[in-house]
């Protein structure tokens, strides 16, 4: 069965003057236009193609890769607006993605970049997008364990931290006090589950070992020491919280945890005057 709005592995059924017909082996065929054929195709050749519906409601295959497929969230730019809705740059030549007016949280205008969810409309069986993302998140309870690795699309900064879409399915949050630097809105990053809340929302951290942020801090401390003369930095766990935060953008508690781990791993020595990277740890 052809999967509209997704990638399909199909076989060449026959060549025609204007392209090639591909089949799913169950009697369903779709045209791959000639402009996407760069090498001669033979019946039986297998291709991975993206399938969508054209303006005449016919399924069409392409070797181009859209910015997002059905079931994914993405930031896309509005290219035009008419009486039907807003159209987005989808990454396909000659094919844009519609956001109907009923699926807009606020009125979209040309040039705006908006976070949308891509889905298959039940009525038309066409691929469309919605800017009302909340209704597509958290519709089932996550089964993650603490420490599981996930992908997070960062989409909003609040007083508490950064909201994220987890694996195109769930609400996630990076709390401000777990971060050592700002996150980039619109960027998809690897992260780890810190806990799953009773309401199904997920607390996230950037690292999966120790208590999350400490692992990243250890790397930054070691990297900073490598840049210092004699691998020495005149800051230790007796330094003031203000000095530690100014130097490593972290709390004193996290700093003490990080240098404690580095010390136990025999990567640094700690003195009253500061910390020194052990020479073989600098290699």
NULONU-441882 format. One record per residue: y, z, x of N, C-alpha, C in turn. Coordinates in steps of 0.02 Angstrom, whole numbers, plus 50000, padded with zeros to 5 digits. Each point is the difference from the previous one (the first is absolute). Layout:
     n_v     n_w     n_u    ca_v    ca_w    ca_u     c_v     c_w     c_u
       Y       Z       X       Y       Z       X       Y       Z       X
...
This chain:
     n_v     n_w     n_u    ca_v    ca_w    ca_u     c_v     c_w     c_u
   49940   50000   50042   50060   50000   49958   50062   50000   50044
   50048   49955   49985   50062   49997   50038   50041   50063   49989
   50027   50027   50054   50042   50059   49996   50073   49977   50008
   50036   49998   49944   50069   49978   50001   50043   50055   50033
   50043   49979   50047   50043   50048   50033   49969   50034   50059
   49939   49977   50020   49966   50030   50056   49970   49945   50045
   49973   50022   50056   49967   49953   50045   49928   49987   49975
   49979   49937   50005   49934   49979   49978   49965   49962   50056
   49936   50014   50009   49959   49959   50046   49965   49947   49958
   50021   49937   50010   49976   49945   49958   49972   49945   50044
   49958   49958   49969   49971   49943   50035   50031   49935   49976
   50005   49952   50045   50025   49934   49982   49948   49966   49956
   50023   49979   49940   49955   49965   49954   50005   49925   50010
   50063   49975   50004   50010   49928   50010   50071   49988   50022
   50010   49945   50035   50066   49979   50022   50028   49948   49951
   50065   50003   49990   50035   49951   49959   50062   49979   50038
   50035   49947   49975   50058   49974   50036   50055   50052   50009
   50005   50046   49952   50056   50048   50001   49979   50069   50023
   49940   50006   50030   49978   50064   50026   49925   50008   49999
   49979   50061   49985   49928   50014   49996   49989   50051   49945
   49946   49992   49963   49981   50049   49951   49951   50050   50032
   50016   50063   49989   49958   50054   50026   49964   50034   49943
   49941   50027   50013   49961   50031   49948   49977   50070   50021
   49992   50043   49949   49975   50067   50013   49924   50004   49993
   49968   49943   49987   49928   49998   49992   49976   50017   49930
   50048   50018   49955   49982   50017   49932   50030   49951   49949
   50017   49941   50025   50027   49949   49955   50075   49999   49995
   50034   50046   50034   50073   50003   49999   50028   49962   50060
   50047   49955   49988   50031   49961   50053   50075   50010   50001
   50029   49992   50059   50072   50006   50009   50021   49949   50052
   50059   49971   49990   50025   49949   50046   50035   50031   50059
   49982   49977   50059   50038   50014   50062   50040   49937   50015
   50066   50000   49988   50041   49940   50011   49996   49974   50072
   50010   49936   50008   49992   49967   50065   50046   50029   50053
   50059   50025   49980   50047   50025   50051   49973   50061   50037
   49948   50033   49974   49971   50058   50033   49939   49982   50042
   49981   49937   50000   49940   49978   50036   50021   49970   50067
   49985   50034   50055   50021   49978   50066   49944   49968   50040
   49938   50012   49979   49942   49969   50033   49955   49972   49946
   49961   49948   50014   49956   49972   49949   49951   50053   49973
   49990   50000   49935   49954   50046   49968   49938   49963   49976
   49945   50034   50005   49937   49972   49976   49972   50043   49944
   49967   49971   49951   49968   50040   49947   49955   50054   50031
   50009   50060   49975   49961   50057   50026   50039   50042   50049
   50055   49973   50029   50042   50041   50043   50027   50060   49961
   50003   50058   50032   50025   50061   49967   50070   50015   50024
   50044   50017   49953   50070   50016   50016   50020   50064   49966
   50044   50038   50033   50033   50056   49966   50069   49977   49978
   50013   50003   49936   50063   49976   49972   50028   50052   49952
   50065   49996   49988   50032   50041   49950   50007   49958   49937
   49984   50029   49942   50001   49962   49937   50052   50030   49953
   50042   49957   49972   50050   50021   49951   50004   49946   49946
   50041   50010   49949   50009   49950   49947   50068   49966   50009
   50000   49933   49991   50063   49963   50007   50039   50003   49935
   50056   49963   49997   50045   50001   49942   49967   49972   49937
   49946   49963   50009   49964   49972   49943   49937   50040   49985
   49997   50060   50027   49946   50048   49986   49932   49978   50028
   50002   49958   50052   49938   49978   50032   49989   50041   50064
   49938   50021   50014   49987   50034   50063   50009   49952   50059
   50032   50024   50052   50011   49961   50061   49982   50043   50060
   49971   49969   50051   49983   50035   50062   50050   49982   50055
   50011   50047   50044   50043   49988   50058   49972   50037   50060
   50012   49972   50059   49982   50035   50062   50057   50045   50024
   50057   49997   49966   50056   50045   50017   49981   50071   49980
   50033   50047   50031   49987   50071   49986   50063   50031   49970
   49997   50022   49937   50058   50031   49969   50015   50068   50031
   50060   50025   49987   50020   50065   50027   49960   50057   49968
   49975   49989   49940   49960   50051   49965   49954   49965   49951
   49941   50029   49989   49953   49974   49951   49994   50050   49942
   49963   49980   49948   49990   50044   49943   49970   50067   50023
   50031   50054   49976   49977   50067   50019   50038   50031   50058
   50051   49965   50026   50038   50025   50057   50073   50012   49982
   50031   50045   50037   50072   50012   49997   50033   49966   50059
   50060   49976   49990   50037   49968   50055   50074   49998   49985
   50040   49998   50053   50072   49988   49993   50012   49925   50003
   50029   49972   49947   50013   49929   49997   50072   49987   49981
   50026   49942   50020   50071   49985   49987   50008   49955   49939
   50051   50017   49960   50015   49960   49940   50034   49935   50022
   49973   49944   49978   50027   49935   50018   50043   49969   49945
   49983   50016   49937   50038   49974   49944   49986   50042   49938
   50046   49996   49951   49993   50035   49936   50016   49952   49945
   49959   49999   49947   50016   49959   49941   49985   50039   49937
   49994   49966   49943   49991   50035   49937   49930   50029   49991
   49954   49984   50045   49932   50027   49997   49994   50065   50039
   50035   50002   50057   49997   50059   50043   50023   49982   50070
   49978   50040   50049   50019   49988   50070   49940   49970   50036
   50015   49956   50047   49948   49968   50040   50006   50023   50072
   49942   50013   50030   49997   50028   50067   49969   49950   50049
   50024   50005   50063   49969   49961   50054   49931   50030   50013
   49949   49960   49987   49931   50024   50003   49966   49978   50065
   50035   49959   50039   49970   49975   50062   49962   49936   49991
   50001   49971   49941   49966   49937   49986   50051   49945   49988
   49990   49943   50031   50046   49944   49991   49997   49975   49928
   50057   49997   49967   50003   49973   49933   49974   50046   49945
   49985   50063   50016   49975   50046   49950   50031   50068   50010
   50037   50023   49948   50031   50066   50002   49964   50047   49951
   50014   50063   50007   49966   50052   49960   50049   50028   49949
   49981   50000   49937   50043   50022   49946   49996   50075   49988
   50059   50031   49993   50005   50068   49974   50034   49995   49931
   49961   50004   49946   50031   49995   49933   50052   50055   49990
   50048   49988   49956   50051   50052   49986   49969   50065   49978
   49944   49996   49964   49967   50061   49976   49969   50041   50056
   49994   49971   50060   49970   50034   50057   50051   50018   50054
   50064   50000   49981   50054   50018   50047   50028   50069   49983
   50004   50043   50052   50029   50066   49990   50075   49996   49993
   50030   49955   50038   50071   49985   49995   50007   49924   50007
   50057   49975   49979   50010   49928   50000   49999   49973   50071
   49955   49954   50013   49994   49971   50066   50047   49941   50007
   50029   49994   50059   50046   49944   50014   49978   49966   50064
   50022   49938   50008   49981   49960   50058   50018   50035   50065
   49954   49999   50047   50010   50030   50066   49974   50071   50006
   49988   50033   49944   49973   50068   50003   49929   49999   50028
   49983   50053   50035   49931   50011   50023   49972   50058   49961
   49944   49990   49967   49975   50050   49952   49926   50012   50011
   49979   50063   49991   49930   50017   50003   49967   49983   49934
   49946   49961   50002   49965   49980   49939   49925   50008   50009
   49968   50002   49942   49927   49999   49997   49978   49933   49973
   49952   49968   50032   49977   49933   49979   49937   50008   49958
   50001   49969   49941   49942   50008   49956   49989   49937   49959
   49942   49996   49967   49983   49943   49957   50016   50019   49928
   50045   49963   49970   50020   50013   49932   49942   49985   49952
   49983   50048   49957   49943   49993   49955   50009   49942   49951
   50062   49990   49977   50012   49950   49949   49999   49929   50028
   50036   49989   50055   50007   49932   50027   49949   49984   50055
   49969   50052   50028   49954   49992   50057   50036   49969   50060
   50066   50013   50003   50039   49978   50058   50017   50061   50043
   50012   49987   50063   50020   50054   50045   50074   50013   49991
   50017   50063   49987   50070   50021   49992   50010   50064   50040
   50062   50025   49999   50015   50061   50037   50039   50048   49956
   49995   50064   50016   50037   50053   49964   50036   50044   50049
   50063   50017   49984   50037   50048   50040   49991   50071   49974
   49964   50007   49944   49986   50067   49973   49936   50026   50032
   50006   50020   50062   49940   50012   50041   49962   50063   49980
   50034   50049   49971   49966   50064   49986   49940   49992   49953
   50004   49952   49954   49944   49994   49953   49937   49970   50032
   50006   49976   50061   49943   49972   50035   49971   50048   50052
   50030   50059   50005   49978   50049   50050   49968   50061   49966
   49949   50028   50033   49970   50062   49977   49962   49995   49935
   49973   49942   49985   49963   49992   49937   49927   50024   50005
   49980   50022   50059   49937   50035   50007   50009   50053   50055
   49955   50048   50001   50008   50055   50048   49971   49978   50067
   50038   50011   50055   49976   49978   50066   49941   50042   50024
   49956   49968   50038   49940   50034   50025   50004   50012   50076
   50061   50000   50028   50007   50009   50072   49982   50071   50021
   49979   50005   50063   49991   50065   50033   50057   50011   50049
   50012   50062   50018   50052   50016   50050   49984   49964   50065
   50049   49965   50027   49991   49964   50062   49983   49927   49991
   49986   49978   49938   49984   49929   49989   50060   49956   50018
   49985   49944   50031   50052   49952   50020   50016   49954   49942
   50065   49989   49988   50020   49957   49945   50057   49954   50024
   50019   49953   49956   50060   49960   50012   50054   50021   49951
   50060   50009   50024   50054   50024   49959   50060   49953   50005
   50023   49976   49942   50061   49960   49997   50057   50047   49983
   50045   50011   50048   50056   50047   49991   50054   49965   49958
   50020   50032   49944   50047   49966   49956   50061   50039   49978
   50003   50066   50012   50059   50037   49978   50008   50063   50041
   50064   50016   50017   50016   50061   50035   50033   50049   49952
   49974   50061   49997   50028   50052   49957   50017   50061   50042
   50025   50052   49968   50016   50062   50036   49937   50031   50029
   49943   49990   49968   49938   50030   50024   49968   49960   50056
   50010   49934   49999   49969   49958   50050   49997   49928   49977
   49944   49967   50015   49993   49929   49984   49942   49988   49952
   50015   49965   49945   49947   49980   49954   49966   49938   50026
   49935   49995   49985   49961   49943   50024   49947   49980   49950
   49982   49937   50001   49943   49974   49962   49939   50003   50045
   49948   50035   49978   49940   50010   50040   49946   49950   49978
   49980   49957   50047   49946   49952   49988   50008   49961   49935
   50062   49985   49982   50016   49961   49939   49976   50034   49936
   49988   50066   50003   49972   50034   49941   50033   50066   49982
   50025   50038   50049   50019   50069   49987   50071   50016   50025
   50026   50056   49971   50063   50028   50024   49988   50040   50063
   50042   49990   50051   49995   50039   50061   50068   50026   50021
   50000   50053   50041   50063   50029   50023   49993   50024   50073
   50048   49979   50042   50008   50028   50067   50057   50051   49995
   49985   50063   50011   50053   50051   49996   50042   50000   50064
   50063   50011   49990   50048   49996   50055   49981   50045   50058
   49975   50060   49985   49985   50047   50054   49937   49983   50039
   49966   49945   49981   49941   49978   50038   50016   49941   50045
   50062   49977   49998   50019   49939   50036   50044   50015   50059
   49994   49961   50052   50043   50008   50059   50052   49945   50004
   49996   49951   49956   50050   49946   49999   50001   49970   49930
   50054   49966   49981   50002   49968   49934   49948   49945   49994
   49976   49989   49939   49955   49945   49986   50040   49941   49975
   49971   49940   50008   50035   49939   49981   49979   49980   49929
   50049   49996   49956   49987   49980   49931   49974   49928   50000
   49947   49988   49962   49972   49933   49995   49945   49985   50050
   49987   50048   50045   49949   49989   50051   49933   50031   49979
   49946   49964   50013   49933   50026   49987   49972   50029   50065
   49979   50063   49997   49977   50035   50060   49932   50033   49987
   49965   50014   50054   49939   50040   49995   50020   50074   49998
   49966   50037   49957   50014   50072   49994   49935   50035   49981
   50004   50066   49991   49941   50040   49986   50013   50048   49943
   49946   50015   49964   50005   50046   49943   50004   50072   50024
   50053   50034   49981   50006   50071   50015   49970   50041   49944
   50015   49981   49938   49967   50030   49942   50010   49957   49939
   49953   50006   49952   50007   49967   49935   50018   50054   49950
   50056   49992   49967   50023   50050   49952   49962   49994   49934
   50006   50053   49959   49966   50001   49936   50021   49943   49955
   50063   49976   50008   50024   49945   49958   49982   49932   50028
   49962   49998   50055   49978   49937   50029   50047   49972   50052
   50058   50030   50010   50045   49977   50051   49977   50025   50068
   50016   49962   50052   49970   50012   50066   50054   50018   50051
   49991   50056   50034   50043   50018   50056   49973   49965   50063
   50045   49968   50037   49981   49959   50057   50029   50025   50065
   49966   49986   50055   50026   50013   50067   49987   49938   50042
   50035   49995   50056   49995   49941   50042   49941   50000   50047
   49969   50058   50009   49944   50003   50047   49943   50039   49968
   49939   49983   50021   49942   50029   49969   49969   50058   50038
   50028   50020   50056   49970   50056   50038   50048   50058   50003
   49973   50059   50018   50037   50063   49998   50030   50008   49930
   50063   50016   49992   50028   50004   49933   50047   49942   49987
   49983   49942   50027   50038   49939   49985   50053   49985   50051
   50059   50027   49989   50057   49982   50042   49992   50024   50072
   49958   50051   50012   49993   50027   50068   49972   49949   50048
   49953   49959   49978   49970   49950   50043   50052   49950   50025
   50044   49978   49955   50053   49955   50020   50048   50034   50048
   50014   50063   49987   50045   50038   50043   49971   50007   50070
   49935   50012   50005   49968   50005   50066   50010   49936   50040
   49992   49943   49967   50009   49936   50033   50071   49992   50025
   50048   50021   49958   50070   49992   50019   50019   50046   50058
   49972   50061   50000   50014   50046   50055   49972   49973   50066
   49937   49976   49996   49969   49973   50061   50038   49938   50024
   50021   49958   49954   50038   49940   50018   50067   50018   50032
   50033   50051   49972   50064   50022   50028   49991   50028   50071
   49946   50038   50010   49987   50030   50066   49987   49946   50053
   49968   49946   49980   49986   49946   50048   50064   49968   50026
   50054   50006   49962   50063   49969   50020   50044   50047   50042
   49978   50064   50008   50041   50048   50035   49983   50003   50075
   50049   50017   50042   49985   50011   50071   49948   50055   50008
   49949   49985   50038   49944   50046   50012   49965   50020   49935
   50008   49959   49949   49966   50012   49935   50017   50069   49971
   50061   50023   50013   50020   50068   49978   50058   49996   49952
   49997   50043   49948   50054   50005   49951   50018   50073   49992
   50063   50018   50010   50019   50071   49997   50008   50025   49928
   49945   49998   49963   49999   50027   49933   49931   50028   49987
   49996   50060   49974   49935   50032   49987   50001   50033   49931
   49947   50036   49985   49996   50031   49934   50049   50059   49992
   50034   50017   50054   50052   50052   49995   50069   49971   49985
   50005   49933   49998   50064   49968   49984   50020   50013   49928
   50063   49993   49985   50025   50012   49933   49976   49945   49952
   49993   50016   49936   49982   49948   49952   50047   49941   50000
   50066   50013   50012   50050   49948   50001   49988   49951   50058
   49983   50029   50059   49987   49958   50059   49938   49957   49989
   49948   50030   49972   49939   49963   49988   50011   49944   49950
   50036   50015   49946   50012   49948   49949   50042   49944   50029
   50050   50017   50040   50043   49948   50030   49961   49956   50048
   49950   50029   50034   49962   49963   50050   49943   49958   49969
   49964   50030   49952   49941   49966   49973   50001   49991   49924
   50055   50016   49968   50007   49992   49927   49941   50032   49963
   49985   50062   50019   49945   50036   49968   50016   50074   49997
   49960   50037   49963   50009   50072   49996   49972   50034   50063
   50022   50061   50012   49973   50038   50056   49926   50014   49990
   49980   50012   49938   49930   50014   49985   49956   49941   50019
   50021   49940   49981   49961   49940   50018   50000   49988   50075
   50057   50013   50032   50003   49991   50073   49951   50045   50035
   49997   50063   49978   49953   50047   50032   49927   49979   49988
   49986   49974   49940   49932   49976   49987   49984   49941   50046
   50047   49954   50007   49988   49940   50039   49989   50015   50074
   50043   50041   50029   49990   50015   50071   49939   50044   50010
   49982   50040   49949   49938   50039   50004   49939   49955   50004
   49999   49948   49959   49945   49951   50002   49999   49964   50067
   50059   49979   50023   50003   49964   50064   49976   50044   50058
   50017   50065   49996   49979   50047   50052   49924   50009   49999
   49972   50008   49939   49927   50010   49995   49961   49938   50020
   50032   49942   49992   49968   49938   50022   50014   49985   50074
   50032   50048   50034   50014   49996   50071   50043   49939   50018
   50047   49986   49956   50046   49945   50012   50068   50024   50026
   50016   50064   49987   50063   50028   50025   49989   50070   50025
   50049   50023   50039   50005   50072   50017   50065   50025   49971
   49999   50063   49979   50059   50031   49968   50026   50055   50046
   50064   49998   50015   50032   50052   50040   50059   50029   49961
   50029   50053   50026   50059   50029   49967   50057   49950   49998
   50002   49956   50051   50056   49954   50004   49989   49934   49964
   49938   49986   49977   49990   49937   49966   49927   49979   49999
   49988   49936   49990   49932   49972   49997   49995   49942   50048
   49940   49994   50030   49988   49947   50049   49936   49964   49983
   50003   49934   50003   49940   49959   49988   49956   50002   50061
   49936   50016   49991   49954   49998   50056   49993   49928   50023
   49999   49990   50064   50008   49933   50029   49950   49950   49972
   49936   50019   49994   49951   49951   49973   50012   49986   49926
   50037   50043   49966   50017   49986   49931   50056   49950   49994
   50032   49985   50056   50055   49951   49999   49976   49930   50016
   49938   49995   50018   49974   49934   50019   49984   49959   49938
